[in-house]
Amino acid sequence: MLHSIPKKTLLILSLLLIRTEALADNAVTIEQVTSGNSNSIAVSVEGSNKEVNFSFGGASNTVDIDQKGDNSYVGYTSAWGSGASWGGDLDGDSNNLNVTQTCNQSPCGGDKFEFHIAGNSNDVDFYQGHRVDADGTLHSLDDYEYGGNQSLDLTTNGDNHDVEIIQKNTGDHTATISLTNSGGAYEFQLLQDSTTDQTVTVSGTCVTTTGCPVSITQSD
């Protein structure tokens, strides 16, 4: 199914497959690969050279993606490739995924959010180009893009993870995160806030029934 849509578009989806080619070289491709009801997917795209490309399976998932500016990507992880053949890049029930990317610089650096989320009742919030309160509940846009060329590769396995990641300031930040529930869920927080480039790689398995809190800050 192919549609031509305006440069600024809002999509609210509950369907099996959608592929949308927008003006200004924007593309949105979302595929439901297993049966499931009551999924809510909202995608807002404003700017040019943007891509949203992922698959999902399960029921009662909520996805909210908001892209403004140019040259950004939200979708399956390049480390694994598309998860469409094995349950979806978002694979489970009652997950909440909120992604906000904003760039008003010229040129924009090319922000990326790559993910694979397997399990139920996971809560993931991710912001690029925004300032965020310490508790993560409020985000505001600065007068300029509050970030450099930043990328995140996130994988969660299992249920009930709570993930909050903030990348900001002028450094080129990279994060590769893999979290697995083997008896307990992660409460994971990462803040990359630096004028110099920051890189972090985390791969963990939580076996504590009360959960595993992890907090990482990289700053000047």
Residue pairs with C-beta under 8 A, 6 or more apart in sequence:
1 17
1 18
1 19
2 19
2 20
2 21
3 20
3 21
4 21
4 22
4 23
5 20
5 22
5 23
6 22
6 23
7 22
7 23
7 24
7 26
7 46
7 47
7 48
8 44
8 45
8 46
9 20
9 22
9 26
9 28
9 43
9 44
9 45
9 46
10 42
10 43
10 44
11 18
11 20
11 28
11 41
11 42
11 43
11 44
12 40
12 41
12 42
13 30
13 39
13 41
13 42
13 43
14 38
14 39
14 40
14 41
15 32
16 31
16 32
17 30
17 31
17 32
18 28
18 29
18 30
18 31
19 27
19 28
19 29
20 27
20 28
20 29
21 27
22 28
22 45
24 47
24 48
24 49
25 48
25 49
25 50
26 45
26 47
26 48
26 49
26 50
26 51
27 50
27 51
27 52
27 53
28 43
28 45
28 51
28 52
28 53
29 51
29 52
29 53
29 54
29 75
30 41
30 43
30 52
30 53
30 54
30 55
30 56
31 54
31 55
31 56
31 84
31 88
32 39
32 55
32 56
32 57
32 88
33 55
33 56
33 57
33 84
33 85
33 87
33 88
34 57
34 58
34 87
34 88
36 57
36 58
36 59
36 60
36 61
36 93
37 59
37 60
38 59
38 60
39 56
39 58
39 59
39 60
39 61
39 62
39 63
40 61
40 62
40 63
41 56
41 61
41 62
41 63
42 63
42 64
42 65
43 52
43 63
43 65
43 67
44 65
44 66
44 67
45 52
45 67
46 67
46 68
46 69
47 67
47 68
47 69
47 70
47 72
47 103
47 108
48 70
48 71
49 70
49 71
50 67
50 70
50 71
50 72
50 73
51 72
51 73
51 74
51 75
52 65
52 67
52 73
52 74
52 75
53 73
53 74
53 75
53 76
53 82
54 74
54 75
54 76
54 82
54 83
54 88
54 89
54 90
54 115
55 76
55 82
55 83
55 84
55 88
55 89
55 90
56 63
56 88
56 89
56 90
56 91
57 87
57 88
57 90
57 91
57 92
58 88
58 90
58 91
58 92
58 93
58 95
58 120
59 93
59 94
60 93
60 94
61 90
61 92
61 93
61 94
61 95
61 96
61 97
62 95
62 96
62 97
63 90
63 97
63 98
64 97
64 98
64 99
65 74
65 97
65 99
65 100
66 99
66 100
66 101
66 102
67 74
67 101
67 102
68 101
68 102
68 103
68 104
68 129
69 101
69 102
69 103
69 104
69 105
69 108
69 129
69 145
70 103
70 107
70 108
71 103
71 107
71 108
71 109
71 110
71 111
72 101
72 103
72 108
72 110
72 111
72 112
72 128
73 110
73 111
73 112
73 113
73 114
74 99
74 101
74 112
74 113
75 89
75 113
75 114
75 115
76 82
76 83
76 89
76 114
76 115
76 116
77 89
77 114
77 115
77 116
77 153
77 154
77 155
78 114
78 153
79 114
79 153
79 155
79 176
80 116
80 155
82 89
83 89
83 91
83 116
87 118
89 115
89 116
89 117
90 97
90 115
90 117
91 116
91 117
91 118
91 119
92 117
92 118
92 119
92 120
92 121
92 122
92 159
93 120
93 121
94 120
94 121
95 117
95 119
95 120
95 121
95 122
95 123
95 124
96 122
96 123
96 124
97 115
97 117
97 124
98 124
98 125
98 126
99 113
99 126
100 126
100 127
100 128
100 129
100 130
100 139
101 111
101 113
101 127
101 128
101 129
102 128
102 129
102 130
102 141
102 145
103 109
103 111
103 128
103 129
103 145
104 129
104 144
104 145
105 144
105 145
108 145
109 145
109 147
109 148
109 149
109 150
109 172
110 149
111 128
111 129
111 147
111 149
111 150
111 151
112 150
112 151
112 152
113 126
113 128
113 151
113 152
113 154
114 151
114 152
114 153
114 154
115 124
115 152
115 153
115 154
115 155
116 154
116 155
116 156
117 124
117 154
117 155
117 156
118 155
118 156
118 157
118 158
119 156
119 157
119 158
119 159
119 160
119 161
119 181
120 159
120 160
121 159
121 160
122 156
122 159
122 160
122 161
122 162
122 163
123 161
123 162
123 163
124 154
124 156
124 161
124 163
125 136
125 163
125 164
125 165
126 152
126 154
126 165
127 139
127 165
127 166
127 167
127 168
128 147
128 150
128 167
128 168
129 141
129 145
129 146
129 147
129 168
130 139
130 140
130 141
130 142
130 146
130 168
131 139
131 140
131 141
131 142
131 146
131 168
132 138
132 139
132 140
132 166
132 168
133 139
136 164
136 166
136 189
146 168
146 169
147 167
147 168
147 169
147 170
147 173
148 169
148 170
148 171
148 172
148 173
148 197
149 172
150 167
150 172
150 173
150 174
150 192
151 173
151 174
151 175
152 165
152 167
152 174
152 175
152 176
152 177
153 175
153 176
153 177
154 163
154 165
154 175
154 177
154 178
155 177
155 178
155 179
156 163
156 178
156 179
156 180
156 186
157 178
157 179
157 180
157 181
158 179
158 180
158 181
158 182
158 185
159 181
159 185
160 181
160 185
161 179
161 181
161 185
161 186
161 187
161 188
162 185
162 186
162 187
162 188
163 177
163 179
163 186
163 188
163 189
164 188
164 189
164 190
165 175
165 177
165 188
165 189
165 190
166 190
166 191
166 192
166 193
167 173
167 175
167 192
168 192
168 193
169 192
169 193
169 194
169 195
169 220
170 195
171 192
171 194
171 195
171 196
171 197
171 198
172 197
173 192
173 194
173 197
173 198
173 199
173 218
174 197
174 198
174 199
174 200
175 190
175 192
175 199
175 200
175 201
175 202
176 200
176 201
176 202
177 188
177 190
177 200
177 201
177 202
177 203
178 202
178 203
178 204
179 186
179 188
179 202
179 204
179 206
180 204
180 205
180 206
181 206
182 205
182 206
182 207
183 206
183 207
183 208
183 209
184 206
184 207
184 208
184 209
184 210
184 211
184 212
185 206
185 211
185 212
186 204
186 206
186 211
186 212
186 213
186 214
187 211
187 212
187 213
187 214
188 202
188 213
188 214
188 215
189 214
189 215
189 216
190 200
190 202
190 215
190 216
190 217
191 216
191 217
191 218
191 219
192 198
192 200
192 218
192 219
193 217
193 218
193 219
193 220
194 218
194 219
194 220
195 220
196 220
198 218
200 216
200 218
202 214
202 216
204 212
204 214
206 212
